[in-house]
């Protein structure tokens, strides 16, 4: 299974963060899927499943379809340019998964959206 250098770097950092955390082990298993089964989540789905101030992990790519009108923290493997524009204009905090893994080591209270 081929992966980009960035995806491999993220997977390694998530494995380090996993330790004995069930949350990060689950994220790691979702990231280990073949590329064709990688999660693709639209901004509209994030909006429907979250409320103001939630923290969300997407083990895949965030796409720009839909609208969001509240501020959340979103960590993902990658973002489309349209998704970045919409999330930032709504006041959301956008992070890469490896950055989020350093900040949020236990993963308690964080939602996984696939």
C-alpha positions in Angstrom: 0.0 0.0 0.0 1.5 3.3 -1.1 1.2 6.4 1.0 2.5 9.9 0.6 5.4 11.1 2.8 3.0 13.4 4.7 0.5 10.6 5.3 3.2 8.3 6.7 4.5 11.1 8.9 1.1 11.6 10.4 0.5 7.9 10.9 3.8 7.6 12.8 3.0 10.5 15.1 -0.5 9.1 15.7 1.1 5.7 16.6 3.3 7.5 19.1 0.4 9.3 20.6 -1.7 6.2 20.7 0.1 4.6 23.6 -2.7 3.1 25.7 -5.4 5.5 24.4 -8.3 3.7 22.8 -9.2 6.9 20.9 -5.8 7.2 19.1 -5.7 3.4 18.5 -9.1 3.8 16.7 -7.8 6.8 14.6 -4.7 4.8 13.8 -6.8 1.8 12.5 -8.9 4.2 10.3 -5.7 5.8 8.9 -4.3 2.4 8.1 -7.0 1.7 5.6 -6.3 1.6 1.9 -6.5 4.9 0.2 -9.6 4.0 -1.7 -11.4 3.5 1.7 -10.1 6.7 3.3 -12.7 8.9 4.8 -14.0 11.9 2.9 -16.1 14.2 5.0 -17.9 17.3 3.8 -18.1 20.5 5.8 -21.9 20.1 5.9 -21.6 16.8 7.7 -19.3 18.3 10.3 -21.8 21.1 10.8 -24.7 18.7 11.3 -22.8 16.5 13.8 -21.2 19.2 15.9 -22.1 22.2 18.1 -20.1 25.3 19.1 -16.7 24.5 20.6 -16.6 20.8 19.7 -13.3 19.1 18.8 -13.4 16.8 15.7 -11.0 14.4 14.1 -11.4 13.3 10.5 -9.1 10.4 9.6 -9.1 11.4 5.9 -9.9 14.4 3.8 -12.3 17.3 4.6 -14.2 18.4 1.4 -15.9 21.8 0.9 -19.6 20.8 0.2 -22.0 22.3 2.6 -21.9 25.2 5.0 -20.9 25.6 8.6 -22.0 28.5 10.9 -20.4 27.7 14.2 -16.8 27.4 15.5 -15.2 24.0 16.0 -11.7 22.6 16.1 -11.1 20.2 13.1 -8.1 18.0 12.7 -7.7 16.0 9.5 -5.2 14.3 7.3 -5.9 16.9 4.6 -8.3 19.6 3.6 -9.5 20.8 0.2 -9.0 24.5 -0.5 -12.8 25.1 -0.4 -13.1 23.4 2.9 -10.3 25.5 4.4 -12.0 28.7 3.2 -15.3 27.7 4.7 -14.0 26.5 8.0 -11.7 29.5 8.5 -14.5 32.0 7.6 -16.7 30.3 10.2 -14.0 30.9 12.8 -13.0 27.2 13.1 -9.5 26.1 14.2 -8.0 23.9 11.5 -5.1 21.5 12.4 -3.2 18.6 10.9 -3.7 15.3 12.7 -0.1 15.1 13.9 -0.4 18.6 15.4 -3.6 17.6 17.1 -2.1 14.4 18.5 0.6 16.4 20.3 -2.0 18.7 21.9 -4.7 16.2 22.7 -3.0 13.0 24.0 -6.0 11.2 25.5 -8.7 12.2 23.0 -11.4 12.5 25.6 -14.4 14.5 24.4 -13.2 14.4 20.8 -15.5 13.2 18.0 -14.3 11.0 15.2 -16.3 11.7 12.0 -16.0 9.3 9.1 
